[in-house]
Each structure stands twice: as structure tokens, then as C-alpha cells.
Amino acid sequence: LTSSSRTRVLFEQSLLDPSGVSVDEFYRDYWEKIPLLVSKPKVFFSDTNIACGAPAAGGSASGGADREEDVQHVVADLKDVWANFSSSCAVRLLCPHLHSDSVHSLLSTLELEFGCSVGSNAYLTPGGDSQGFAPHYDDIDAFILQLEGRKRWNVYPPPNRTETLPRFSSGDYTEKDMEDTQPAIDTVLGPGDVLYTPRGWIHQQAHKPPSNGKSG
């Protein structure tokens, strides 16, 4: 296999395989078009550990985190991290690939496949009604990998044509902004599940479980 074909095989086997969607079908039907839910692909991060003294930023789990340009990055003290977590704050670990060979390997595969830089963040959100971020859309395509526990996610189409495939991320939407909008995906991610969201698609970690279980 050539380097490019080997990368394509790794991409398909690590993230897409259980969905039955080939790489060609992914680019044709999903990439920058619509979300894709994949249950339990083969990717697995057994060596990921957030307790490594890495730069971190926390956001209120009830009111959403600050936008990227407003966050001041510091080296977090673990006692402060867990104290804030106990007070219903979400924990974000920046660049976990600097501390995990398996995450680094996956990002390298994705960079070769997509031909662009690929980054990662890891999030730990308290249970109950906690929510790490308000509803928003990003200016990047994202693969959301659920490592442990369960989270309900709602994904909504772009608000209008001008905000389809945007070059900039949105501000925060409120729950009232979204109350009359039907989600395209309403699902609970469990360990090993992956959710692909194109840029411009509004997504949020929702509070309550869906009424009919997993869907999307």
C-alpha cells in the first residue's frame, strides 16, 4: 500500500467501519453536508489521562464556557480542577495528543487523509443537568468521540444559507433560540461512539435524555 492508500484504510477502519459507510461515501454524502453517527468504531484511547498537569481551562457547566478568544490559558492545579468540577464546572484539556500516543496517531492519520492541520481537546463534564457549552456552531468539522459515560447530543442544521460552511464560529445561542428548531440528530453517545458534525451545524450537549432513546 502507498502512504495515502494506507492512511485511507486506517481512517475507514478506525472511525467509519461500523457505520457501513465507505470513505468515498463519506466524502460524497456526509463531508461538509450532514452529520454522521457511528456506533463503537475501533478507535480506543486506553492511555488518555487528564491528570497530567497540562494547560487547561474550565467553563461553567450551567452557563456555557467562554469563547476561545476570551480564555486565558494557565497550568491548572489538580486540586483546583477537581474543586471546580465538584462545583458543576466542565473541565477542558487542551492538546491531549501531547500526552497520548494513540490520540497523536489518530490525528496524524486524519491530517494525512484531509491534508490539513487537525487538533483535539478532551472534556470532562459533571453528570446531572451539567452542560459544558451553550448551543453553537464551529468553523471546523468535528468528530466527537465519547470515551466514558453517556452524553445526549442535539445537532441542528445551519440557521440559514449564509451560515452554511461558515468561516467563523457563532456566538452562543440560548435555549429559547433553539426551542422551535427540530434537531436533525437527537442521540445519546456511549463509550466508543462517534458523532461527525460539519462546520455550521449547531450542536449542544443536552440536559435530558431523549424521550425515545437513541435516534439519529
Summary of the structure (lengths in Angstrom):
residues: 216
radius of gyration: 17.2
end to end distance: 35.2
largest distance: 51.9
contacts: 602
relative contact order: 0.18
helix: 28%
strand: 21%
